[in-house]
Amino acid sequence: MFKAFVKIAVLLSLTASMAFGYQAIRLNVSEGTYKERNDAFNGILEVDLEDAGFTPKDIHPKIEYYYKLFYGTKLLKDGKPNPQFKTDYVGNLDNLGFITISNEEWMRELLMKEPKLGSFAPLNYLIYKKKSEDKTYVGTLTPQAMLDIAEIKDAGVRAAFTEKIDALSDATDEGMGGEVEYVEIDKLPAKTLIEWEIPFDRGEDVLDAKFDFMEKFEKAFEAEEYIIAGKRDFAEYWVDNDLENDKYDAYWVYSLCHFTFSYTVFNVWEHPELGASAPCSMYMYLDKDSSTLKVGMPSVDNWAVFGKITDPKRLQFIKDMDSKIKEIMTSLGAKEI
């Protein structure tokens, strides 16, 4: 009965959205105590997520606790002043969690046809609760938004990916109860994806060359206060599990997070729904026998559109994040395309 109710609610929401806009983020909204809602969510992670065809790779719960620890605590554990303490620290969240999810097996066929889909492999499964209300939100970007941002044209890939995300949404609704709400926008920005090419010296062993590049990449981003929140090496998984791969010498995806940026957007600006776009997935792949590493990721400009952000200072803050990423990539020899 409940599942039928949810399906009807979704249908009504879809019908309404045709009149009002583009559905960008799908959220299941349920009422209840922090503990019972969090327990329900953990039940999805432990059982239903796998049934829906996904595996969690990197689980980042209680991020709001670390915001307070990093920026809202005057003294460190050793009693020394905390250099990151913000006198204007605000804590607007009771719960914020990111779970990067994907599936190396069924994504293999899709990535063979559409490598840019690595923009959402993994994708973020989001949970949050604001202190100002007794509601918990769980969800992701809509499959249409993910596919459009990644510029996926292949109809078969779009249908297969949508089917999997719909299964995830069904598992969310069954596990959390509640009602379905959408963040709607007028349209996506003109440029949704940032892409680069990097000359790649294969050396005597392409895997050794890959690991050397990874080390340089990670050091460059960590030096600019980014966190490598996760990494999925699809090609390595395919080899280890005897899955066919006649297209790539390498294919992996980083999950990137900038802690100050996320604290500001999700907590200070009170836009935790934009966590559906975080951590940012940056895919990297090397075609067979190629000496060009291809890289791409969704533009942070998408966040401004999803959040309907118009304040000039906030828009500049977001654009600066894209600019900083481009500067780091340029320092690694990348050319934007």
N, C-alpha and C positions, 0 to 999 in steps of 0.2 A: 504493500500500500504506500509506504513512504517513498519507495523508488518511483512509483507512478506519479506521486505528487511532485517530486523533484523534476521529473521529465516534463510535466505540465508547466511548472514554473519556468523551466529553461525555455520551453517553446514560447511561452508568453513574452519572456525577456527577449528572445530572438526576434519575435514579431515586432516588439516595441523598438528594438534597435534599428530595424530597417527604416524606421521613420526618423530616428534621431542621430544615428551615427555609426561609427566603426567600433566594434567591440575589441578592446585592446587587452584587458586583463579580466580573467574570470576568477571570482572569489566566492567560496562558500562561507557564509556568515552565520555563526551559531552563538547562542547565549548560554551562559553557565559560568561556574567558577573557573578560575585559572587552572586548578588542578584537574578537574574533570575534563576540561577541553584539551589540556595538554596530554592527559592520559589517552584520550580518544585519538589524538594525532599520533602518539607513539604506537598505538595499536595498528594504525595504517602503515607506519614505517616497518613494523615487525612482521606483518602478515600480508596486508592487502596490496602493498606497493609491488611486491614480487608477483602476486597474482595478476596485476595489471600489466606486467611485462617490464618493470623497471627495477634497477638496483641502485641503492644509494652508494655513492663513492666517498663523499666528504660530508659529514654531518656537523653543522655549526649551530648548536643550540644556545639559547640565553645570551645572545649578542648584546642585549641591553645591559647585562651585568658587566660586560667588558667595557662598554661605553663609560659606565660609571667608574669602573676601576681605572681606566686610562685618563679620563678627562674630569671626573667629578670627585676625585680623591686627592686631598692636599699632600698627604704623606705616603711614601712608599712603605713596604713592609719592614724595611730596615730603619724607618724613622726619618729618612732623608726627604727633602722636599721633592714632590713629583713635578718634573719639568714640563709635563704635558697638561697639568691642571689648568682648567679654564674657569676663571672667576664667574663667567656667565653660563656655566654648565646648566643644562636643563635635562630633565629625565621625563620624557613623555610616554615611555613604553613600559608595559608590564612583561611583555614577551616579544621576542623577535628571533626567528630561527631560519637559517638557510640550509637546505639539503640539496646538493647537486646530484641529479639522477639521470641515468641514461641506460642503454643496453647495447653492449658491444656487438651482440650477435645479430639482432634484427636491424640495427643501424648500419651494419656492414653493406647490405644491398643498397640502402638509400644513399650512403656516402659514396659508393662507387659511381652513382649517377649524378649526385649533387653534392660535391665536396663542401660547398658553402653552408650546408646544413649543420656543419660543425659549430656554427654560431650558437646553436642550442643543443649541443651534444657534449657536455651535459647541459640540461636546463635547470633552472632553480625552482624547487618546490618550497613555497614560502608559507610561514605561519607568523602572525603577529597579533598583538592585543594592545590597544591604547589604554592608558590609565584613566582616560576620561569616559570610558564606556565599558559595559560588561559584555563585550562581544569579542569573539575570536575569528580571525580571517585566515583562510587557507586557500591557496590556489597558485596559478601560474599565468603567464601570458597566454592568450588564446592561440590555438594552432594556426589560425589565419594570420595573426600578427607575427608569430615566429617565422612562418613560411614567407610572408611578404617582406619582412625585414631582411631575411637571408636571400631574397631574390630567387626563390625556388619556382621554376616554371614547369617542371615535369609533373604532369597530372597524376601519374601513378605514385610518385613520391609524395605529393601533397595528400593524396587519399590515404596512403599507408600511414604517414606520420599523424594525420588527423585522427585516424582510427585509434592509434595508441594513446594520444592525448585525451581523447574522449573516454577511453577505458580508465585512465588516471582520474579524470573528473568524476566518473561514476564511483570509483573507489573512495574518493574524497567525500562525496555526498552521502554514501552509505555509512562511512565511518564517523563523520562529523555531525550529520543531521543538518539542521539549519536551512537557509535559503540561498539561492544563487543570485549574486549581484555582478554587474559588469562595470568596469571603468570604460567609458566611451569617449572617443575622440572624433574630430571631424575627418582627419586623414593622417597618414603617416608623413613624416618629413620627406622632402624630395630626395635626400641622400640618407639611407638607413644603415649603410654598411661602409666600413673603412677597409680598404684592401691594400696590401703591399706585395712587392716582390723583392727577394734578397738573393744576391749571388751566393751560391752554396758550393764550397770546395769539398767535394766528396772524399778526397784523399784516398788512402789505400783501403779504408774500411768505412762505408757509409754510416754504419751505426756509431762508430767512434766519433765521426764528424758530427753526427746528430747530438750526441751527448756533450761534445765540446760546445756546440752552439747553445744547447739548453743551459749549460752552466753560465755562459756569458749573458744570456737573456735574463736568467733569474737574478743574477747579481745586479744587472743594470736596473731592473724594476725595483728590486728591494732597496737599492741605494736611493730611490726616489719615494720611499715610504709606501710602496705597494706590497700587498701580501699575496703570495702564491697560495690561494685558498684551496687549490686542488689541481690535479693533473690526470688526464685519461689518455693512455697510449693505446689507441685503437689497433694500429697495425701490429704492435707487440702482442696484444691479446689474440688477434687473429692467428698469428704464427704459433703462439703457445697452445692454441686450441684447434690447430689443424683446419682453420677456415681459409677458404680460397681468397687470395688477394693478388690479382695480376695487374693492379693499377698503380699502387703506391709503394715506394721504397720506405716511406715513413708517413705516418698520420697520427698527430696527437693534438690534444686540446688543453689549454691552461684555463683555470678559473682565477680571475684577477679581482682583487678588492683593494680599494684605498680607504683605510679606516676613517680618516678624518672626513673624507668626502661622504662616506655612507652615514657616519654619525650626524653630519650636518643635514643631509637630505631626509633621512628617515626619522631622526629624533628631533632636531631643532626645527626644521621646516614642517614636521609632522606629515610626511609623505611616505609612510612605511609601505604602502602598496607598490611603490616603485622598486621595492626589493624583489619583485618578480623578475626584474632585469639584472639582478645581481646574485652572485659574482658574475662579472662579464666573462663570457667564453671567448677565448682567442684561439682559433684553429690554425694549425700549421701542417702543411703537407708537401711531400716531395714526390712528384710523379716518377714512374719507373725510368731510370737512367737519366733523369733530369739534373741539371746543375742550377736550378732556380727553386728556392723555397718560396712557396706561396702562403700568405698569411692574411687573415681577415678577422673582423669582429664587429658586432653591432656598434654603431655610433652612440655615444652618451647623449647626443642631441635627442634621441628617442625619448629619454627620460623627461626632458622639458615638455615634449608634446603629451606624453602620458599624464604628467602631473598638471597640465594646463598652466605651466609656470610662465608668467609674463613680466615679473619684476626684472628690470635691467641688470641689477647687481647679481641676482640669482642666475639669470641666463648666462652672464659672463662667467660666473663660478663654474657652471656646467661646461661651457665652451673651453674654459681653461683646462679642464680635465682631458678633453679630447686632444687639445694642443700638446699637453704634457706627454701623453701617450705617443703622439706622432714624433715628438722630439726624441724620445727614447728609442723608438724604432729607427729613426734616421741615424742615430748614433751607432746602431748595429748594422748599418749599411743598407737599410730598407729604402725602397722607392715607392711612394704612394702611386697607385694606379686608378 
